[in-house]
Amino acid sequence: MKKLVSIIILLLAFVASACAQATPTVTPTPISIPVTVQVPVQQTVQVPVLITPTPALPPQILRWSVEGISDLATLDPPRVTDAQGVFIAGLLFGGLVKLDAELKVVPDAATWTVSEDGLQYIFKLRDGLRFSDGTPVTSDDVVFSLTRALDPATGSTTGPFYLSNIVGADELAGGRAKDLAGVKAVDPQTILVTVKQPSAFFLSQLSFACGFIVSEKQVQANPVQWADKPTGTGPFVLREWMHNQGLVLVPNPNYYGGPLQVTELDLPFLQDSEMAYGLYRAGSLDVMGSQQNGVPASHIPEMRGLPDLRVASGSVVRYVGFNNTQKPFNDVRVRQAFARSVDKQALADRILGKTVRPTDRILPPGIPGSELPIQSLSFDPDAAKKLLAEAGYPGGRGLGTLTLTYGTEGDNERVVTFLQAQWKENLGINVTL
């Protein structure tokens, strides 16, 4: 069973209006300050001048839930793998490039030029670029960061994948080299990156967390625990990491993008989106439904009329996986029978409130290749029973005990309960959840 999930997110538009309503009206009080000025008669005199003081704005605290986890495994960019970790790493760190709101590659730490043959990229760091602790970012930090992301000692699973087109990446990741041949520091502000073959998506790959710039000085000073209080070039700095509770971030005083409107970002860890939804409705959260999770489908009808609800399509596919190395799922007919016995349209409409689209393929719409025709395994209980019988399990007899393991996050329990009922009704099979 595969289905496309439309991620339901609550964005900052609601928060902005809430902050505006909470800001009190401030009436500045004029004060008298003596100011020394030079006059044409070359005498120094005291002249009273009225200056209106700038009113202090109240703290702008944003409370944004991080759902589906009880804690983070790490904040080390090349070692983060889950959506929540990547989201938070992107607040603390930055790379040479980044993706804008339309997923187009734009400069982050650097601008770039590409050689005519598409094999060399020359990156120029921003003037005055600094880490959050105030130390300058240099080309050596970039070379160190990309090399470290591919070094087997770092333990990154994303670096060897996303950075594989860099010359020397395979040799370094495979332990056959100590340096990354394709990345050179030309001068303190310039980095030369050489790739194996021209690639339209190489810059996009650099925008992933494994391409983020870390401080060589900080990492080498404390290789084991440096990421507990990291310095980066992102918009925020970690103030506090309360393990199994959440994070508190504050603006990076050296961020190249200038001052932020948010003075504090509170990121509580919540096991599931149902809990986050309850806290949001109670006024204890400003944003929920972010990262890979959305508003629970059961609450969509009551949320549709709210002005703070935002809906966006997500390139996400959820499916049931089989252990095809063991009986009975080593027989393709059994897997096909399970697939054809599930009414995905009913699942999408009745169980998930029409917030998703049923699909017969692994590629979401819009992904290259998704437009090509395939022979789908459509819902057909009779065909499913026939497949199961042909595999030697008529009416489900002889299958033994089957178990479906699932995560309790969001609406998963409602989904698997529906699947369990479908397999019982259409195949006569008992599945333990």
Solvent accessible surface area in square Angstrom, and as a share of the most:
residue,aa,sasa,rsa
1,M,19,0.09
2,K,60,0.25
3,K,2,0.01
4,L,14,0.07
5,V,27,0.16
6,S,26,0.17
7,I,29,0.15
8,I,10,0.05
9,I,32,0.16
10,L,2,0.01
11,L,77,0.38
12,L,85,0.42
13,A,51,0.39
14,F,70,0.29
15,V,9,0.05
16,A,64,0.50
17,S,53,0.34
18,A,32,0.25
19,C,37,0.22
20,A,72,0.56
21,Q,154,0.68
22,A,80,0.62
23,T,54,0.31
24,P,80,0.50
25,T,135,0.79
26,V,72,0.41
27,T,117,0.68
28,P,53,0.33
29,T,93,0.54
30,P,85,0.53
31,I,81,0.41
32,S,81,0.52
33,I,64,0.32
34,P,103,0.65
35,V,48,0.28
36,T,81,0.47
37,V,57,0.33
38,Q,140,0.62
39,V,42,0.24
40,P,128,0.80
41,V,102,0.59
42,Q,154,0.68
43,Q,109,0.49
44,T,88,0.51
45,V,58,0.33
46,Q,124,0.55
47,V,56,0.32
48,P,109,0.68
49,V,60,0.34
50,L,137,0.68
51,I,77,0.39
52,T,88,0.51
53,P,52,0.32
54,T,127,0.74
55,P,54,0.34
56,A,94,0.73
57,L,139,0.69
58,P,39,0.25
59,P,99,0.63
60,Q,40,0.18
61,I,76,0.39
62,L,9,0.04
63,R,81,0.30
64,W,41,0.14
65,S,0,0.00
66,V,0,0.00
67,E,0,0.00
68,G,27,0.26
69,I,24,0.12
70,S,50,0.32
71,D,36,0.19
72,L,13,0.07
73,A,108,0.84
74,T,16,0.09
75,L,0,0.00
76,D,1,0.01
77,P,0,0.00
78,P,5,0.03
79,R,113,0.41
80,V,3,0.02
81,T,88,0.51
82,D,60,0.31
83,A,39,0.30
84,Q,3,0.01
85,G,1,0.01
86,V,38,0.22
87,F,45,0.19
88,I,0,0.00
89,A,0,0.00
90,G,31,0.30
91,L,27,0.13
92,L,5,0.02
93,F,3,0.01
94,G,4,0.04
95,G,0,0.00
96,L,3,0.02
97,V,1,0.00
98,K,78,0.33
99,L,72,0.36
100,D,52,0.27
101,A,109,0.84
102,E,125,0.56
103,L,135,0.67
104,K,124,0.53
105,V,41,0.23
106,V,41,0.23
107,P,47,0.30
108,D,13,0.07
109,A,1,0.01
110,A,0,0.00
111,T,75,0.43
112,W,64,0.22
113,T,88,0.51
114,V,68,0.39
115,S,41,0.26
116,E,189,0.85
117,D,84,0.44
118,G,14,0.14
119,L,54,0.27
120,Q,74,0.33
121,Y,10,0.04
122,I,74,0.38
123,F,0,0.00
124,K,99,0.42
125,L,9,0.04
126,R,84,0.31
127,D,139,0.72
128,G,66,0.64
129,L,8,0.04
130,R,100,0.37
131,F,2,0.01
132,S,12,0.08
133,D,81,0.42
134,G,23,0.22
135,T,45,0.26
136,P,79,0.50
137,V,4,0.02
138,T,43,0.25
139,S,1,0.01
140,D,80,0.41
141,D,12,0.06
142,V,2,0.01
143,V,36,0.21
144,F,38,0.16
145,S,6,0.04
146,L,2,0.01
147,T,26,0.15
148,R,35,0.13
149,A,1,0.01
150,L,2,0.01
151,D,53,0.27
152,P,72,0.45
153,A,96,0.75
154,T,19,0.11
155,G,51,0.49
156,S,14,0.09
157,T,100,0.58
158,T,16,0.10
159,G,0,0.00
160,P,51,0.32
161,F,135,0.56
162,Y,57,0.22
163,L,0,0.00
164,S,39,0.25
165,N,17,0.09
166,I,0,0.00
167,V,52,0.30
168,G,11,0.10
169,A,1,0.01
170,D,69,0.36
171,E,73,0.33
172,L,3,0.02
173,A,31,0.24
174,G,46,0.44
175,G,54,0.52
176,R,165,0.60
177,A,35,0.27
178,K,181,0.77
179,D,108,0.56
180,L,6,0.03
181,A,57,0.44
182,G,2,0.02
183,V,3,0.02
184,K,112,0.47
185,A,44,0.34
186,V,91,0.52
187,D,59,0.30
188,P,91,0.57
189,Q,63,0.28
190,T,6,0.04
191,I,0,0.00
192,L,41,0.20
193,V,0,0.00
194,T,35,0.20
195,V,3,0.02
196,K,92,0.39
197,Q,117,0.52
198,P,87,0.55
199,S,22,0.14
200,A,113,0.88
201,F,126,0.53
202,F,0,0.00
203,L,27,0.14
204,S,44,0.29
205,Q,28,0.12
206,L,2,0.01
207,S,20,0.13
208,F,50,0.21
209,A,0,0.00
210,C,2,0.01
211,G,4,0.04
212,F,20,0.08
213,I,1,0.01
214,V,2,0.01
215,S,7,0.04
216,E,50,0.22
217,K,153,0.65
218,Q,41,0.18
219,V,7,0.04
220,Q,110,0.49
221,A,86,0.67
222,N,64,0.33
223,P,90,0.57
224,V,134,0.77
225,Q,108,0.48
226,W,10,0.04
227,A,11,0.08
228,D,72,0.37
229,K,113,0.48
230,P,7,0.04
231,T,18,0.10
232,G,4,0.04
233,T,6,0.03
234,G,2,0.02
235,P,29,0.18
236,F,20,0.09
237,V,32,0.19
238,L,2,0.01
239,R,130,0.47
240,E,82,0.37
241,W,36,0.13
242,M,62,0.28
243,H,100,0.45
244,N,104,0.54
245,Q,115,0.51
246,G,2,0.02
247,L,1,0.01
248,V,18,0.10
249,L,0,0.00
250,V,27,0.15
251,P,40,0.25
252,N,8,0.04
253,P,112,0.71
254,N,49,0.25
255,Y,41,0.16
256,Y,69,0.26
257,G,50,0.49
258,G,26,0.25
259,P,140,0.88
260,L,53,0.26
261,Q,166,0.74
262,V,35,0.20
263,T,62,0.36
264,E,32,0.14
265,L,3,0.02
266,D,34,0.18
267,L,1,0.01
268,P,40,0.25
269,F,14,0.06
270,L,16,0.08
271,Q,103,0.46
272,D,36,0.19
273,S,2,0.01
274,E,79,0.36
275,M,96,0.43
276,A,0,0.00
277,Y,9,0.04
278,G,39,0.37
279,L,62,0.31
280,Y,14,0.05
281,R,123,0.45
282,A,79,0.61
283,G,44,0.42
284,S,53,0.34
285,L,6,0.03
286,D,14,0.07
287,V,2,0.01
288,M,0,0.00
289,G,0,0.00
290,S,10,0.06
291,Q,34,0.15
292,Q,100,0.44
293,N,12,0.06
294,G,19,0.18
295,V,8,0.04
296,P,6,0.04
297,A,5,0.04
298,S,56,0.36
299,H,35,0.16
300,I,3,0.01
301,P,93,0.59
302,E,91,0.41
303,M,0,0.00
304,R,136,0.50
305,G,73,0.70
306,L,51,0.26
307,P,111,0.70
308,D,13,0.07
309,L,22,0.11
310,R,81,0.29
311,V,94,0.54
312,A,45,0.35
313,S,104,0.67
314,G,13,0.12
315,S,80,0.52
316,V,50,0.29
317,V,29,0.17
318,R,68,0.25
319,Y,128,0.49
320,V,23,0.13
321,G,55,0.53
322,F,56,0.23
323,N,82,0.42
324,N,79,0.41
325,T,110,0.64
326,Q,115,0.51
327,K,162,0.69
328,P,9,0.06
329,F,29,0.12
330,N,81,0.42
331,D,32,0.16
332,V,74,0.42
333,R,89,0.33
334,V,0,0.00
335,R,61,0.22
336,Q,51,0.23
337,A,0,0.00
338,F,5,0.02
339,A,18,0.14
340,R,49,0.18
341,S,0,0.00
342,V,0,0.00
343,D,35,0.18
344,K,24,0.10
345,Q,100,0.44
346,A,11,0.09
347,L,0,0.00
348,A,1,0.01
349,D,48,0.25
350,R,163,0.59
351,I,35,0.18
352,L,1,0.00
353,G,25,0.24
354,K,149,0.63
355,T,19,0.11
356,V,13,0.07
357,R,146,0.53
358,P,46,0.29
359,T,24,0.14
360,D,52,0.27
361,R,50,0.18
362,I,92,0.47
363,L,63,0.31
364,P,16,0.10
365,P,69,0.43
366,G,75,0.72
367,I,63,0.32
368,P,117,0.74
369,G,20,0.19
370,S,18,0.12
371,E,131,0.59
372,L,103,0.51
373,P,128,0.80
374,I,87,0.44
375,Q,179,0.79
376,S,43,0.28
377,L,64,0.32
378,S,52,0.34
379,F,83,0.35
380,D,50,0.26
381,P,39,0.24
382,D,104,0.54
383,A,25,0.19
384,A,0,0.00
385,K,101,0.43
386,K,134,0.57
387,L,32,0.16
388,L,1,0.01
389,A,47,0.36
390,E,86,0.38
391,A,17,0.13
392,G,50,0.48
393,Y,35,0.13
394,P,54,0.34
395,G,49,0.47
396,G,13,0.13
397,R,165,0.60
398,G,71,0.68
399,L,17,0.08
400,G,64,0.62
401,T,118,0.69
402,L,16,0.08
403,T,92,0.54
404,L,26,0.13
405,T,122,0.71
406,Y,64,0.24
407,G,43,0.42
408,T,102,0.59
409,E,38,0.17
410,G,25,0.24
411,D,22,0.12
412,N,35,0.18
413,E,93,0.42
414,R,96,0.35
415,V,9,0.05
416,V,10,0.06
417,T,68,0.40
418,F,18,0.07
419,L,1,0.01
420,Q,60,0.27
421,A,57,0.44
422,Q,17,0.08
423,W,7,0.02
424,K,106,0.45
425,E,130,0.58
426,N,14,0.07
427,L,6,0.03
428,G,40,0.39
429,I,6,0.03
430,N,107,0.55
431,V,9,0.05
432,T,74,0.43
433,L,67,0.33
